[in-house]
């Protein structure tokens, strides 16, 4: 795999601090595994290839979407915790996919996991 830009990873992680803070305010226990939605966008052919490769990359392909600008989106899922270490690994993998598949990582999301 091509090396990702460390500054980009740091930028993504910094942006995620607000998401982690919101989850914590909702009683989230970051160490508990949960389903994490991971979004990518790009040209239709690149997105279709990503969807085809998703399982081999450790993700489940969920759905396609289309943007007004003609870009397509792929919604993928993976299960795991949302600790900073786990998120750093997830975002690193997403940025590697960006490079290998010619798509754009468009963020992640999940529900708060309170253990109840």
Biopython code that builds the backbone (N, CA, C, O; Angstrom):
import numpy as np
from Bio.PDB.StructureBuilder import StructureBuilder

atoms = [
    (1, "UNK", "N", (0.838, -1.201, 0.000)),
    (1, "UNK", "CA", (0.000, 0.000, 0.000)),
    (1, "UNK", "C", (0.876, 1.256, 0.000)),
    (1, "UNK", "O", (1.973, 1.273, 0.558)),
    (2, "UNK", "N", (0.365, 2.285, -0.631)),
    (2, "UNK", "CA", (1.047, 3.570, -0.652)),
    (2, "UNK", "C", (0.914, 4.225, 0.720)),
    (2, "UNK", "O", (-0.131, 4.140, 1.364)),
    (3, "UNK", "N", (1.971, 4.869, 1.148)),
    (3, "UNK", "CA", (1.949, 5.528, 2.460)),
    (3, "UNK", "C", (0.992, 6.722, 2.427)),
    (3, "UNK", "O", (0.949, 7.487, 1.464)),
    (4, "UNK", "N", (0.238, 6.849, 3.499)),
    (4, "UNK", "CA", (-0.682, 7.982, 3.594)),
    (4, "UNK", "C", (0.054, 9.195, 4.141)),
    (4, "UNK", "O", (1.134, 9.073, 4.719)),
    (5, "UNK", "N", (-0.539, 10.358, 3.954)),
    (5, "UNK", "CA", (0.023, 11.609, 4.437)),
    (5, "UNK", "C", (-0.264, 11.728, 5.936)),
    (5, "UNK", "O", (-1.426, 11.822, 6.332)),
    (6, "UNK", "N", (0.779, 11.726, 6.777)),
    (6, "UNK", "CA", (0.560, 11.824, 8.230)),
    (6, "UNK", "C", (-0.215, 13.079, 8.635)),
    (6, "UNK", "O", (-0.979, 13.055, 9.600)),
    (7, "UNK", "N", (-0.019, 14.173, 7.896)),
    (7, "UNK", "CA", (-0.738, 15.412, 8.210)),
    (7, "UNK", "C", (-2.237, 15.221, 7.959)),
    (7, "UNK", "O", (-3.063, 15.730, 8.716)),
    (8, "UNK", "N", (-2.581, 14.496, 6.909)),
    (8, "UNK", "CA", (-3.998, 14.230, 6.605)),
    (8, "UNK", "C", (-4.618, 13.380, 7.709)),
    (8, "UNK", "O", (-5.734, 13.654, 8.151)),
    (9, "UNK", "N", (-3.901, 12.348, 8.156)),
    (9, "UNK", "CA", (-4.399, 11.512, 9.246)),
    (9, "UNK", "C", (-4.625, 12.359, 10.499)),
    (9, "UNK", "O", (-5.659, 12.231, 11.156)),
    (10, "UNK", "N", (-3.673, 13.213, 10.829)),
    (10, "UNK", "CA", (-3.795, 14.085, 12.005)),
    (10, "UNK", "C", (-5.002, 15.010, 11.862)),
    (10, "UNK", "O", (-5.722, 15.252, 12.831)),
    (11, "UNK", "N", (-5.222, 15.526, 10.653)),
    (11, "UNK", "CA", (-6.355, 16.415, 10.379)),
    (11, "UNK", "C", (-7.686, 15.666, 10.586)),
    (11, "UNK", "O", (-8.610, 16.188, 11.210)),
    (12, "UNK", "N", (-7.766, 14.455, 10.059)),
    (12, "UNK", "CA", (-8.982, 13.645, 10.222)),
    (12, "UNK", "C", (-9.227, 13.334, 11.696)),
    (12, "UNK", "O", (-10.357, 13.430, 12.173)),
    (13, "UNK", "N", (-8.175, 12.965, 12.414)),
    (13, "UNK", "CA", (-8.316, 12.630, 13.835)),
    (13, "UNK", "C", (-8.742, 13.858, 14.641)),
    (13, "UNK", "O", (-9.569, 13.747, 15.546)),
    (14, "UNK", "N", (-8.192, 15.010, 14.325)),
    (14, "UNK", "CA", (-8.567, 16.239, 15.025)),
    (14, "UNK", "C", (-10.038, 16.550, 14.787)),
    (14, "UNK", "O", (-10.744, 16.950, 15.713)),
    (15, "UNK", "N", (-10.509, 16.368, 13.552)),
    (15, "UNK", "CA", (-11.913, 16.625, 13.230)),
    (15, "UNK", "C", (-12.825, 15.660, 13.982)),
    (15, "UNK", "O", (-13.958, 16.008, 14.316)),
    (16, "UNK", "N", (-12.339, 14.455, 14.248)),
    (16, "UNK", "CA", (-13.150, 13.450, 14.931)),
    (16, "UNK", "C", (-13.276, 13.678, 16.437)),
    (16, "UNK", "O", (-14.117, 13.053, 17.083)),
    (17, "UNK", "N", (-12.463, 14.551, 17.000)),
    (17, "UNK", "CA", (-12.535, 14.813, 18.440)),
    (17, "UNK", "C", (-13.934, 15.288, 18.848)),
    (17, "UNK", "O", (-14.431, 14.915, 19.910)),
    (18, "UNK", "N", (-14.559, 16.102, 18.014)),
    (18, "UNK", "CA", (-15.901, 16.597, 18.308)),
    (18, "UNK", "C", (-16.918, 15.456, 18.284)),
    (18, "UNK", "O", (-17.817, 15.398, 19.123)),
    (19, "UNK", "N", (-16.768, 14.548, 17.314)),
    (19, "UNK", "CA", (-17.657, 13.384, 17.222)),
    (19, "UNK", "C", (-17.498, 12.513, 18.467)),
    (19, "UNK", "O", (-18.487, 12.067, 19.048)),
    (20, "UNK", "N", (-16.250, 12.273, 18.874)),
    (20, "UNK", "CA", (-16.003, 11.461, 20.071)),
    (20, "UNK", "C", (-16.567, 12.129, 21.324)),
    (20, "UNK", "O", (-17.098, 11.456, 22.208)),
    (21, "UNK", "N", (-16.449, 13.442, 21.394)),
    (21, "UNK", "CA", (-17.002, 14.177, 22.537)),
    (21, "UNK", "C", (-18.529, 14.065, 22.560)),
    (21, "UNK", "O", (-19.116, 13.882, 23.626)),
    (22, "UNK", "N", (-19.180, 14.174, 21.388)),
    (22, "UNK", "CA", (-20.637, 14.017, 21.312)),
    (22, "UNK", "C", (-21.051, 12.617, 21.745)),
    (22, "UNK", "O", (-22.009, 12.454, 22.500)),
    (23, "UNK", "N", (-20.329, 11.609, 21.267)),
    (23, "UNK", "CA", (-20.641, 10.230, 21.661)),
    (23, "UNK", "C", (-20.519, 10.075, 23.174)),
    (23, "UNK", "O", (-21.388, 9.481, 23.812)),
    (24, "UNK", "N", (-19.440, 10.609, 23.748)),
    (24, "UNK", "CA", (-19.220, 10.502, 25.195)),
    (24, "UNK", "C", (-20.348, 11.187, 25.967)),
    (24, "UNK", "O", (-20.799, 10.675, 26.992)),
    (25, "UNK", "N", (-20.809, 12.354, 25.474)),
    (25, "UNK", "CA", (-21.924, 13.051, 26.133)),
    (25, "UNK", "C", (-23.190, 12.202, 26.115)),
    (25, "UNK", "O", (-24.056, 12.350, 26.977)),
    (26, "UNK", "N", (-23.295, 11.311, 25.126)),
    (26, "UNK", "CA", (-24.455, 10.424, 25.030)),
    (26, "UNK", "C", (-24.233, 9.091, 25.741)),
    (26, "UNK", "O", (-24.967, 8.129, 25.519)),
    (27, "UNK", "N", (-23.214, 9.046, 26.600)),
    (27, "UNK", "CA", (-22.983, 7.849, 27.406)),
    (27, "UNK", "C", (-22.196, 6.758, 26.710)),
    (27, "UNK", "O", (-22.181, 5.617, 27.172)),
    (28, "UNK", "N", (-21.543, 7.086, 25.606)),
    (28, "UNK", "CA", (-20.810, 6.073, 24.850)),
    (28, "UNK", "C", (-19.644, 5.518, 25.647)),
    (28, "UNK", "O", (-18.937, 6.248, 26.342)),
    (29, "UNK", "N", (-19.458, 4.196, 25.528)),
    (29, "UNK", "CA", (-18.288, 3.512, 26.070)),
    (29, "UNK", "C", (-17.458, 3.119, 24.847)),
    (29, "UNK", "O", (-17.756, 2.131, 24.176)),
    (30, "UNK", "N", (-16.416, 3.901, 24.566)),
    (30, "UNK", "CA", (-15.660, 3.785, 23.309)),
    (30, "UNK", "C", (-15.102, 2.385, 23.067)),
    (30, "UNK", "O", (-14.941, 1.975, 21.917)),
    (31, "UNK", "N", (-14.807, 1.655, 24.130)),
    (31, "UNK", "CA", (-14.195, 0.336, 23.984)),
    (31, "UNK", "C", (-15.179, -0.721, 23.498)),
    (31, "UNK", "O", (-14.757, -1.777, 23.025)),
    (32, "UNK", "N", (-16.494, -0.459, 23.605)),
    (32, "UNK", "CA", (-17.479, -1.452, 23.184)),
    (32, "UNK", "C", (-17.587, -1.488, 21.661)),
    (32, "UNK", "O", (-17.696, -0.444, 21.019)),
    (33, "UNK", "N", (-17.556, -2.699, 21.083)),
    (33, "UNK", "CA", (-17.707, -2.793, 19.632)),
    (33, "UNK", "C", (-19.118, -2.426, 19.197)),
    (33, "UNK", "O", (-20.090, -2.634, 19.923)),
    (34, "UNK", "N", (-19.201, -1.880, 18.008)),
    (34, "UNK", "CA", (-20.468, -1.501, 17.401)),
    (34, "UNK", "C", (-20.274, -1.427, 15.904)),
    (34, "UNK", "O", (-19.146, -1.514, 15.418)),
    (35, "UNK", "N", (-21.362, -1.267, 15.164)),
    (35, "UNK", "CA", (-21.283, -1.102, 13.718)),
    (35, "UNK", "C", (-20.882, 0.334, 13.417)),
    (35, "UNK", "O", (-21.485, 1.281, 13.924)),
    (36, "UNK", "N", (-19.859, 0.482, 12.587)),
    (36, "UNK", "CA", (-19.376, 1.800, 12.170)),
    (36, "UNK", "C", (-19.623, 1.933, 10.667)),
    (36, "UNK", "O", (-19.189, 1.092, 9.880)),
    (37, "UNK", "N", (-20.325, 2.997, 10.280)),
    (37, "UNK", "CA", (-20.563, 3.295, 8.872)),
    (37, "UNK", "C", (-19.371, 4.095, 8.352)),
    (37, "UNK", "O", (-18.928, 5.051, 8.989)),
    (38, "UNK", "N", (-18.862, 3.699, 7.202)),
    (38, "UNK", "CA", (-17.723, 4.383, 6.582)),
    (38, "UNK", "C", (-18.137, 4.761, 5.161)),
    (38, "UNK", "O", (-18.625, 3.919, 4.406)),
    (39, "UNK", "N", (-17.943, 6.018, 4.805)),
    (39, "UNK", "CA", (-18.441, 6.545, 3.544)),
    (39, "UNK", "C", (-17.290, 6.958, 2.619)),
    (39, "UNK", "O", (-16.295, 7.541, 3.049)),
    (40, "UNK", "N", (-17.463, 6.637, 1.349)),
    (40, "UNK", "CA", (-16.516, 7.047, 0.314)),
    (40, "UNK", "C", (-17.309, 7.650, -0.832)),
    (40, "UNK", "O", (-18.468, 7.293, -1.041)),
    (41, "UNK", "N", (-16.688, 8.569, -1.582)),
    (41, "UNK", "CA", (-17.325, 9.107, -2.781)),
    (41, "UNK", "C", (-16.302, 9.178, -3.892)),
    (41, "UNK", "O", (-15.096, 9.210, -3.645)),
    (42, "UNK", "N", (-16.796, 9.202, -5.125)),
    (42, "UNK", "CA", (-15.901, 9.281, -6.268)),
    (42, "UNK", "C", (-16.629, 8.932, -7.546)),
    (42, "UNK", "O", (-17.855, 8.830, -7.562)),
    (43, "UNK", "N", (-15.872, 8.747, -8.628)),
    (43, "UNK", "CA", (-16.477, 8.383, -9.906)),
    (43, "UNK", "C", (-17.162, 7.015, -9.809)),
    (43, "UNK", "O", (-16.741, 6.154, -9.037)),
    (44, "UNK", "N", (-18.207, 6.830, -10.590)),
    (44, "UNK", "CA", (-19.011, 5.612, -10.521)),
    (44, "UNK", "C", (-18.164, 4.345, -10.640)),
    (44, "UNK", "O", (-18.339, 3.414, -9.854)),
    (45, "UNK", "N", (-17.238, 4.297, -11.622)),
    (45, "UNK", "CA", (-16.458, 3.072, -11.813)),
    (45, "UNK", "C", (-15.571, 2.770, -10.613)),
    (45, "UNK", "O", (-15.423, 1.609, -10.232)),
    (46, "UNK", "N", (-14.980, 3.796, -10.013)),
    (46, "UNK", "CA", (-14.125, 3.601, -8.836)),
    (46, "UNK", "C", (-14.958, 3.138, -7.638)),
    (46, "UNK", "O", (-14.528, 2.270, -6.877)),
    (47, "UNK", "N", (-16.144, 3.718, -7.474)),
    (47, "UNK", "CA", (-17.025, 3.342, -6.363)),
    (47, "UNK", "C", (-17.532, 1.907, -6.550)),
    (47, "UNK", "O", (-17.606, 1.147, -5.585)),
    (48, "UNK", "N", (-17.878, 1.540, -7.770)),
    (48, "UNK", "CA", (-18.318, 0.167, -8.020)),
    (48, "UNK", "C", (-17.197, -0.830, -7.731)),
    (48, "UNK", "O", (-17.447, -1.907, -7.190)),
    (49, "UNK", "N", (-15.960, -0.475, -8.091)),
    (49, "UNK", "CA", (-14.818, -1.356, -7.807)),
    (49, "UNK", "C", (-14.608, -1.479, -6.300)),
    (49, "UNK", "O", (-14.332, -2.568, -5.797)),
    (50, "UNK", "N", (-14.738, -0.368, -5.583)),
    (50, "UNK", "CA", (-14.607, -0.405, -4.128)),
    (50, "UNK", "C", (-15.666, -1.314, -3.520)),
    (50, "UNK", "O", (-15.361, -2.116, -2.637)),
    (51, "UNK", "N", (-16.905, -1.197, -3.983)),
    (51, "UNK", "CA", (-17.986, -2.045, -3.466)),
    (51, "UNK", "C", (-17.655, -3.518, -3.693)),
    (51, "UNK", "O", (-17.891, -4.359, -2.826)),
    (52, "UNK", "N", (-17.108, -3.816, -4.867)),
    (52, "UNK", "CA", (-16.734, -5.191, -5.199)),
    (52, "UNK", "C", (-15.608, -5.696, -4.291)),
    (52, "UNK", "O", (-15.587, -6.868, -3.914)),
    (53, "UNK", "N", (-14.683, -4.814, -3.946)),
    (53, "UNK", "CA", (-13.507, -5.179, -3.144)),
    (53, "UNK", "C", (-13.735, -5.083, -1.640)),
    (53, "UNK", "O", (-12.878, -5.490, -0.855)),
    (54, "UNK", "N", (-14.885, -4.549, -1.233)),
    (54, "UNK", "CA", (-15.123, -4.215, 0.176)),
    (54, "UNK", "C", (-14.822, -5.370, 1.126)),
    (54, "UNK", "O", (-14.120, -5.187, 2.120)),
    (55, "UNK", "N", (-15.345, -6.551, 0.831)),
    (55, "UNK", "CA", (-15.166, -7.675, 1.749)),
    (55, "UNK", "C", (-13.685, -8.005, 1.939)),
    (55, "UNK", "O", (-13.245, -8.252, 3.062)),
    (56, "UNK", "N", (-12.925, -8.011, 0.862)),
    (56, "UNK", "CA", (-11.496, -8.284, 0.949)),
    (56, "UNK", "C", (-10.738, -7.217, 1.723)),
    (56, "UNK", "O", (-9.641, -7.466, 2.222)),
    (57, "UNK", "N", (-11.324, -6.031, 1.821)),
    (57, "UNK", "CA", (-10.724, -4.920, 2.561)),
    (57, "UNK", "C", (-11.182, -4.894, 4.021)),
    (57, "UNK", "O", (-10.769, -4.028, 4.792)),
    (58, "UNK", "N", (-12.039, -5.850, 4.392)),
    (58, "UNK", "CA", (-12.495, -5.929, 5.779)),
    (58, "UNK", "C", (-13.785, -5.183, 6.068)),
    (58, "UNK", "O", (-14.109, -4.938, 7.230)),
    (59, "UNK", "N", (-14.529, -4.818, 5.030)),
    (59, "UNK", "CA", (-15.772, -4.073, 5.191)),
    (59, "UNK", "C", (-16.940, -4.844, 4.601)),
    (59, "UNK", "O", (-16.755, -5.773, 3.815)),
    (60, "UNK", "N", (-18.141, -4.448, 4.989)),
    (60, "UNK", "CA", (-19.365, -4.926, 4.343)),
    (60, "UNK", "C", (-19.883, -3.789, 3.466)),
    (60, "UNK", "O", (-19.991, -2.651, 3.922)),
    (61, "UNK", "N", (-20.203, -4.096, 2.207)),
    (61, "UNK", "CA", (-20.818, -3.100, 1.338)),
    (61, "UNK", "C", (-22.297, -3.023, 1.691)),
    (61, "UNK", "O", (-22.956, -4.055, 1.809)),
    (62, "UNK", "N", (-22.828, -1.814, 1.863)),
    (62, "UNK", "CA", (-24.222, -1.623, 2.251)),
    (62, "UNK", "C", (-25.051, -1.048, 1.111)),
    (62, "UNK", "O", (-26.100, -1.596, 0.771)),
    (63, "UNK", "N", (-24.591, 0.057, 0.514)),
    (63, "UNK", "CA", (-25.439, 0.728, -0.462)),
    (63, "UNK", "C", (-24.632, 1.713, -1.299)),
    (63, "UNK", "O", (-23.545, 2.144, -0.913)),
    (64, "UNK", "N", (-25.196, 2.056, -2.456)),
    (64, "UNK", "CA", (-24.675, 3.133, -3.299)),
    (64, "UNK", "C", (-25.537, 4.369, -3.098)),
    (64, "UNK", "O", (-26.693, 4.277, -2.684)),
    (65, "UNK", "N", (-24.964, 5.518, -3.396)),
    (65, "UNK", "CA", (-25.720, 6.758, -3.456)),
    (65, "UNK", "C", (-25.170, 7.567, -4.616)),
    (65, "UNK", "O", (-24.100, 7.262, -5.140)),
    (66, "UNK", "N", (-25.893, 8.588, -5.013)),
    (66, "UNK", "CA", (-25.404, 9.448, -6.086)),
    (66, "UNK", "C", (-25.553, 10.907, -5.658)),
    (66, "UNK", "O", (-26.592, 11.302, -5.128)),
    (67, "UNK", "N", (-24.510, 11.701, -5.891)),
    (67, "UNK", "CA", (-24.516, 13.114, -5.558)),
    (67, "UNK", "C", (-24.950, 13.926, -6.768)),
    (67, "UNK", "O", (-24.860, 13.462, -7.904)),
    (68, "UNK", "N", (-25.420, 15.137, -6.517)),
    (68, "UNK", "CA", (-25.860, 16.019, -7.604)),
    (68, "UNK", "C", (-24.733, 16.334, -8.578)),
    (68, "UNK", "O", (-24.989, 16.599, -9.753)),
    (69, "UNK", "N", (-23.476, 16.307, -8.101)),
    (69, "UNK", "CA", (-22.338, 16.621, -8.973)),
    (69, "UNK", "C", (-21.930, 15.438, -9.850)),
    (69, "UNK", "O", (-20.965, 15.528, -10.610)),
    (70, "UNK", "N", (-22.670, 14.321, -9.744)),
    (70, "UNK", "CA", (-22.368, 13.161, -10.567)),
    (70, "UNK", "C", (-21.493, 12.133, -9.880)),
    (70, "UNK", "O", (-21.388, 10.998, -10.346)),
    (71, "UNK", "N", (-20.853, 12.519, -8.761)),
    (71, "UNK", "CA", (-20.077, 11.551, -7.997)),
    (71, "UNK", "C", (-21.004, 10.505, -7.391)),
    (71, "UNK", "O", (-22.178, 10.768, -7.127)),
    (72, "UNK", "N", (-20.463, 9.338, -7.180)),
    (72, "UNK", "CA", (-21.185, 8.267, -6.516)),
    (72, "UNK", "C", (-20.628, 8.086, -5.117)),
    (72, "UNK", "O", (-19.515, 8.516, -4.814)),
    (73, "UNK", "N", (-21.413, 7.448, -4.275)),
    (73, "UNK", "CA", (-20.981, 7.146, -2.912)),
    (73, "UNK", "C", (-21.153, 5.662, -2.652)),
    (73, "UNK", "O", (-22.045, 5.017, -3.203)),
    (74, "UNK", "N", (-20.280, 5.131, -1.801)),
    (74, "UNK", "CA", (-20.428, 3.768, -1.313)),
    (74, "UNK", "C", (-20.479, 3.837, 0.199)),
    (74, "UNK", "O", (-19.610, 4.432, 0.836)),
    (75, "UNK", "N", (-21.497, 3.227, 0.761)),
    (75, "UNK", "CA", (-21.613, 3.124, 2.206)),
    (75, "UNK", "C", (-21.155, 1.727, 2.601)),
    (75, "UNK", "O", (-21.718, 0.724, 2.164)),
    (76, "UNK", "N", (-20.125, 1.683, 3.435)),
    (76, "UNK", "CA", (-19.573, 0.427, 3.920)),
    (76, "UNK", "C", (-19.748, 0.380, 5.421)),
    (76, "UNK", "O", (-19.980, 1.406, 6.062)),
    (77, "UNK", "N", (-19.636, -0.826, 5.989)),
    (77, "UNK", "CA", (-19.696, -0.966, 7.443)),
    (77, "UNK", "C", (-18.596, -1.898, 7.914)),
    (77, "UNK", "O", (-18.128, -2.769, 7.182)),
    (78, "UNK", "N", (-18.201, -1.685, 9.159)),
    (78, "UNK", "CA", (-17.235, -2.530, 9.843)),
    (78, "UNK", "C", (-17.620, -2.510, 11.319)),
    (78, "UNK", "O", (-18.202, -1.535, 11.793)),
    (79, "UNK", "N", (-17.305, -3.562, 12.037)),
    (79, "UNK", "CA", (-17.603, -3.600, 13.472)),
    (79, "UNK", "C", (-16.321, -3.357, 14.252)),
    (79, "UNK", "O", (-15.256, -3.863, 13.900)),
    (80, "UNK", "N", (-16.443, -2.573, 15.318)),
    (80, "UNK", "CA", (-15.276, -2.328, 16.158)),
    (80, "UNK", "C", (-15.555, -1.252, 17.182)),
    (80, "UNK", "O", (-16.624, -0.642, 17.183)),
    (81, "UNK", "N", (-14.588, -1.021, 18.056)),
    (81, "UNK", "CA", (-14.697, 0.058, 19.043)),
    (81, "UNK", "C", (-14.349, 1.395, 18.389)),
    (81, "UNK", "O", (-13.872, 1.433, 17.255)),
    (82, "UNK", "N", (-14.591, 2.491, 19.113)),
    (82, "UNK", "CA", (-14.221, 3.811, 18.604)),
    (82, "UNK", "C", (-13.252, 4.513, 19.551)),
    (82, "UNK", "O", (-13.365, 5.714, 19.797)),
    (83, "UNK", "N", (-12.301, 3.745, 20.078)),
    (83, "UNK", "CA", (-11.218, 4.360, 20.840)),
    (83, "UNK", "C", (-10.346, 5.134, 19.852)),
    (83, "UNK", "O", (-10.422, 4.896, 18.646)),
    (84, "UNK", "N", (-9.535, 6.042, 20.340)),
    (84, "UNK", "CA", (-8.673, 6.806, 19.434)),
    (84, "UNK", "C", (-7.722, 5.886, 18.664)),
    (84, "UNK", "O", (-7.464, 6.122, 17.484)),
    (85, "UNK", "N", (-7.199, 4.849, 19.311)),
    (85, "UNK", "CA", (-6.293, 3.905, 18.645)),
    (85, "UNK", "C", (-7.033, 3.166, 17.527)),
    (85, "UNK", "O", (-6.522, 3.050, 16.413)),
    (86, "UNK", "N", (-8.236, 2.668, 17.825)),
    (86, "UNK", "CA", (-9.023, 1.940, 16.822)),
    (86, "UNK", "C", (-9.419, 2.861, 15.669)),
    (86, "UNK", "O", (-9.375, 2.456, 14.508)),
    (87, "UNK", "N", (-9.804, 4.093, 15.985)),
    (87, "UNK", "CA", (-10.180, 5.045, 14.933)),
    (87, "UNK", "C", (-8.989, 5.421, 14.064)),
    (87, "UNK", "O", (-9.125, 5.559, 12.849)),
    (88, "UNK", "N", (-7.834, 5.585, 14.673)),
    (88, "UNK", "CA", (-6.632, 5.893, 13.903)),
    (88, "UNK", "C", (-6.362, 4.775, 12.894)),
    (88, "UNK", "O", (-6.014, 5.046, 11.745)),
    (89, "UNK", "N", (-6.522, 3.530, 13.319)),
    (89, "UNK", "CA", (-6.324, 2.393, 12.414)),
    (89, "UNK", "C", (-7.387, 2.390, 11.312)),
    (89, "UNK", "O", (-7.074, 2.149, 10.146)),
    (90, "UNK", "N", (-8.636, 2.658, 11.680)),
    (90, "UNK", "CA", (-9.724, 2.679, 10.701)),
    (90, "UNK", "C", (-9.514, 3.788, 9.675)),
    (90, "UNK", "O", (-9.665, 3.563, 8.474)),
    (91, "UNK", "N", (-9.170, 4.970, 10.141)),
    (91, "UNK", "CA", (-8.980, 6.098, 9.231)),
    (91, "UNK", "C", (-7.740, 5.886, 8.361)),
    (91, "UNK", "O", (-7.732, 6.259, 7.188)),
    (92, "UNK", "N", (-6.704, 5.293, 8.928)),
    (92, "UNK", "CA", (-5.523, 4.953, 8.125)),
    (92, "UNK", "C", (-5.924, 4.025, 6.985)),
    (92, "UNK", "O", (-5.521, 4.229, 5.840)),
    (93, "UNK", "N", (-6.719, 3.006, 7.301)),
    (93, "UNK", "CA", (-7.179, 2.069, 6.277)),
    (93, "UNK", "C", (-8.029, 2.794, 5.234)),
    (93, "UNK", "O", (-7.891, 2.537, 4.038)),
    (94, "UNK", "N", (-8.901, 3.692, 5.676)),
    (94, "UNK", "CA", (-9.751, 4.449, 4.751)),
    (94, "UNK", "C", (-8.911, 5.325, 3.829)),
    (94, "UNK", "O", (-9.209, 5.433, 2.639)),
    (95, "UNK", "N", (-7.868, 5.950, 4.363)),
    (95, "UNK", "CA", (-7.005, 6.802, 3.542)),
    (95, "UNK", "C", (-6.176, 5.961, 2.567)),
    (95, "UNK", "O", (-5.875, 6.416, 1.464)),
    (96, "UNK", "N", (-5.809, 4.749, 2.962)),
    (96, "UNK", "CA", (-5.131, 3.839, 2.035)),
    (96, "UNK", "C", (-6.067, 3.451, 0.891)),
    (96, "UNK", "O", (-5.644, 3.354, -0.260)),
    (97, "UNK", "N", (-7.346, 3.229, 1.217)),
    (97, "UNK", "CA", (-8.348, 2.901, 0.195)),
    (97, "UNK", "C", (-8.528, 4.071, -0.765)),
    (97, "UNK", "O", (-8.695, 3.881, -1.970)),
    (98, "UNK", "N", (-8.492, 5.281, -0.214)),
    (98, "UNK", "CA", (-8.565, 6.480, -1.053)),
    (98, "UNK", "C", (-7.505, 6.414, -2.150)),
    (98, "UNK", "O", (-7.788, 6.641, -3.326)),
    (99, "UNK", "N", (-6.292, 6.100, -1.741)),
    (99, "UNK", "CA", (-5.162, 6.057, -2.672)),
    (99, "UNK", "C", (-5.291, 4.873, -3.624)),
    (99, "UNK", "O", (-5.116, 5.029, -4.833)),
    (100, "UNK", "N", (-5.594, 3.698, -3.093)),
    (100, "UNK", "CA", (-5.609, 2.486, -3.922)),
    (100, "UNK", "C", (-6.791, 2.424, -4.886)),
    (100, "UNK", "O", (-6.694, 1.799, -5.943)),
    (101, "UNK", "N", (-7.908, 3.068, -4.533)),
    (101, "UNK", "CA", (-9.121, 2.953, -5.351)),
    (101, "UNK", "C", (-9.526, 4.250, -6.048)),
    (101, "UNK", "O", (-10.508, 4.261, -6.791)),
    (102, "UNK", "N", (-8.791, 5.346, -5.825)),
    (102, "UNK", "CA", (-9.113, 6.600, -6.500)),
    (102, "UNK", "C", (-10.455, 7.177, -6.071)),
    (102, "UNK", "O", (-11.183, 7.756, -6.878)),
    (103, "UNK", "N", (-10.772, 7.011, -4.781)),
    (103, "UNK", "CA", (-12.013, 7.547, -4.216)),
    (103, "UNK", "C", (-11.656, 8.511, -3.087)),
    (103, "UNK", "O", (-10.485, 8.666, -2.739)),
    (104, "UNK", "N", (-12.663, 9.150, -2.523)),
    (104, "UNK", "CA", (-12.444, 10.094, -1.426)),
    (104, "UNK", "C", (-13.126, 9.566, -0.169)),
    (104, "UNK", "O", (-14.322, 9.274, -0.179)),
    (105, "UNK", "N", (-12.352, 9.444, 0.924)),
    (105, "UNK", "CA", (-12.922, 9.079, 2.220)),
    (105, "UNK", "C", (-13.818, 10.235, 2.646)),
    (105, "UNK", "O", (-13.378, 11.384, 2.704)),
    (106, "UNK", "N", (-15.091, 9.922, 2.948)),
    (106, "UNK", "CA", (-16.067, 10.965, 3.236)),
    (106, "UNK", "C", (-16.609, 10.844, 4.656)),
    (106, "UNK", "O", (-17.726, 11.280, 4.938)),
    (107, "UNK", "N", (-15.814, 10.250, 5.553)),
    (107, "UNK", "CA", (-16.174, 10.226, 6.958)),
    (107, "UNK", "C", (-16.768, 8.916, 7.434)),
    (107, "UNK", "O", (-16.967, 7.975, 6.664)),
    (108, "UNK", "N", (-17.042, 8.886, 8.725)),
    (108, "UNK", "CA", (-17.592, 7.705, 9.382)),
    (108, "UNK", "C", (-18.633, 8.162, 10.393)),
    (108, "UNK", "O", (-18.722, 9.343, 10.727)),
    (109, "UNK", "N", (-19.410, 7.212, 10.870)),
    (109, "UNK", "CA", (-20.404, 7.518, 11.893)),
    (109, "UNK", "C", (-20.846, 6.241, 12.579)),
    (109, "UNK", "O", (-20.681, 5.139, 12.057)),
    (110, "UNK", "N", (-21.410, 6.416, 13.759)),
    (110, "UNK", "CA", (-21.929, 5.264, 14.506)),
    (110, "UNK", "C", (-22.874, 5.763, 15.592)),
    (110, "UNK", "O", (-22.933, 6.955, 15.896)),
    (111, "UNK", "N", (-23.605, 4.825, 16.163)),
    (111, "UNK", "CA", (-24.449, 5.121, 17.307)),
    (111, "UNK", "C", (-23.609, 5.030, 18.580)),
    (111, "UNK", "O", (-22.618, 4.302, 18.630)),
    (112, "UNK", "N", (-24.012, 5.767, 19.595)),
    (112, "UNK", "CA", (-23.374, 5.615, 20.904)),
    (112, "UNK", "C", (-23.677, 4.223, 21.426)),
    (112, "UNK", "O", (-24.798, 3.731, 21.296)),
    (113, "UNK", "N", (-22.678, 3.594, 22.014)),
    (113, "UNK", "CA", (-22.840, 2.254, 22.588)),
    (113, "UNK", "C", (-22.652, 2.384, 24.100)),
    (113, "UNK", "O", (-21.542, 2.596, 24.588)),
    (114, "UNK", "N", (-23.768, 2.251, 24.833)),
    (114, "UNK", "CA", (-23.735, 2.474, 26.269)),
    (114, "UNK", "C", (-23.629, 1.174, 27.065)),
    (114, "UNK", "O", (-23.443, 1.205, 28.281)),
    (115, "UNK", "N", (-23.745, 0.053, 26.395)),
    (115, "UNK", "CA", (-23.655, -1.224, 27.074)),
    (115, "UNK", "C", (-24.980, -1.681, 27.643)),
    (115, "UNK", "O", (-25.054, -2.741, 28.264)),
    (116, "UNK", "N", (-26.035, -0.895, 27.442)),
    (116, "UNK", "CA", (-27.342, -1.268, 27.985)),
    (116, "UNK", "C", (-28.149, -2.077, 26.986)),
    (116, "UNK", "O", (-29.276, -2.475, 27.280)),
]
sb = StructureBuilder()
sb.init_structure("model")
sb.init_model(0)
sb.init_chain("A")
sb.init_seg("    ")
for serial, (resi, resn, name, xyz) in enumerate(atoms, 1):
    if name == "N":
        sb.init_residue(resn, " ", resi, " ")
    sb.init_atom(name, np.array(xyz, "f"), 0.0, 1.0, " ", f" {name:<3s}", serial, name[0])
structure = sb.get_structure()
